[in-house]
Amino acid sequence: MSEPTLPPCGLYRTTRAIGAVPAGRLVYFHNHGNPGPGVYLPASWKQNRAQFHAGGTTLPSPEDASSLEPLAAEGLYVVREAFHCCDKKCVAYAPGMLVQLGYQGSAQALLFVPRWVQGSFTLPEQGNAVDAGVVTKLEALRVPDELREGAQDAPPPGPDEVLH
């Protein structure tokens, strides 16, 4: 019998407990960690992006990776198709609008709308919760990230660093 294929490193929501990490949590899955593949909980947020603890929880079994629900990467996106944040239609998002996708610790997706404030491009500290399905209406922008470039084999970072 062969080992199960592990998902790629990235953001996930736990759908059941993995060790001490409860279901319904935002985690970073590192498929080649030391001593083995594991999940890392957020330690803090910086510019609406999760910063993960340096120490994680090793998967008790490789099969536990199948309980991870993949999430879209945090970052800047352009709205491709109009939508509202939720069924209550509190906030409308129009095509061409620039948004930043982030998450709460519960893996609830949040959208932040950047603004020009006194000549500076700013990211708000508070975002709007959105239904998970709206991510399909967003197109990721490619923005160079010096902290993430070349970090494929780096160990999981501390709260002041970003995982690859």
KOLFI-410152 format. One record per residue (C-alpha): x, y negated, z. Coordinates in steps of 0.5 Angstrom, whole numbers, padded with zeros to 4 digits, always signed. Each point is the difference from the previous one (the first is absolute). Layout:
N
XYZ;...
***
This chain:
164
+0000+0000+0000;+0003-0007-0002;+0000-0006+0004;-0006-0005-0001;+0002-0006-0004;+0001-0006+0004;-0003-0007-0002;+0004-0006-0002;+0003-0005+0005;-0005-0005+0001;-0007-0003+0004;-0005+0005+0002;-0006+0001+0005;+0000+0006+0005;-0006+0004-0001;+0001+0004+0006;+0005+0000+0005;+0007+0001-0001;+0004+0002+0006;-0002-0006+0005;-0002-0005-0006;-0008+0000+0000;-0004+0001-0006;-0002-0007-0004;+0007-0003+0001;+0004-0004-0005;+0007+0004+0000;+0006+0000-0005;+0002+0007-0002;+0007+0001-0001;+0001+0007-0004;+0007+0000+0001;+0001-0002+0008;+0005+0003+0005;-0001+0005+0003;-0006+0001-0005;-0006-0004-0004;-0004-0004+0005;-0005-0006+0001;+0002-0006+0003;-0005-0005+0003;+0000-0008-0001;+0004-0004+0006;-0002-0007-0003;-0002-0004-0006;+0004-0005-0004;-0003-0004-0005;-0006+0005+0000;+0005+0006-0001;+0000+0006+0005;+0007+0001+0003;+0001+0007+0002;+0003+0003+0007;+0007+0003-0001;-0002+0006+0003;-0006+0004-0003;-0004+0007+0001;+0003+0006-0004;-0005+0004-0003;-0001+0006+0004;-0001+0004-0007;+0001-0002-0007;-0008+0001-0001;-0002-0006+0004;+0002-0004-0005;-0006+0002-0004;-0004-0004+0005;+0003-0007-0002;-0004-0004-0004;+0004-0005-0005;-0001-0007+0001;+0002-0005-0006;+0006-0004+0002;+0000-0006+0004;+0002-0006-0005;-0003-0005-0004;-0005+0001-0005;-0004-0003-0006;-0008+0001+0000;-0002+0004-0006;-0007+0000+0001;-0005-0004+0004;-0002+0003+0007;-0002-0002+0007;+0003+0002+0006;-0006+0004+0003;-0007+0001-0001;-0002-0006+0004;+0004-0004-0006;+0004-0005+0005;+0006-0001-0004;+0000+0000-0008;+0006+0002-0004;+0000-0002-0007;+0005+0002-0006;+0007-0003+0000;+0000-0001+0007;+0006+0001+0004;-0001+0004+0006;+0005+0004+0005;-0002+0007+0002;+0002+0002+0007;-0003+0004+0006;-0002+0001+0007;+0002+0005+0004;-0006+0004-0001;+0002+0000-0007;-0006-0005-0002;+0002-0004-0006;+0001-0007+0000;+0000-0005-0005;+0004-0007+0001;-0001-0006-0005;+0006-0004+0000;+0000-0007-0001;+0004-0006-0002;+0000-0005+0007;+0004-0006+0000;+0004+0002-0006;+0002+0007+0003;-0003+0007-0002;-0002+0003+0006;-0003+0006+0002;-0006+0000+0005;+0001+0004+0007;-0007+0002-0001;-0003+0004-0005;-0007+0003-0002;-0002+0007+0001;-0002+0004-0007;-0003+0006-0002;+0005+0005-0002;-0003+0001-0007;+0002-0007-0002;+0008+0002+0000;-0002+0003-0007;-0002-0007-0002;+0007-0003+0001;+0006+0000-0004;+0007+0000+0004;+0005-0005-0002;+0007+0001+0000;+0004-0004+0005;+0007+0001+0001;+0001+0002+0007;+0007+0000+0003;-0001+0004+0006;-0003+0006-0004;+0005+0000-0006;+0005+0006+0001;-0003+0003+0006;-0002+0006-0003;+0004+0004+0005;+0000-0004+0006;-0002+0002+0007;-0007-0003+0002;+0001-0007+0002;-0002-0004+0007;-0005-0005+0001;+0004-0005-0004;+0001+0004-0006;-0004+0003-0006;+0000+0007-0002;+0001+0001-0007;
***
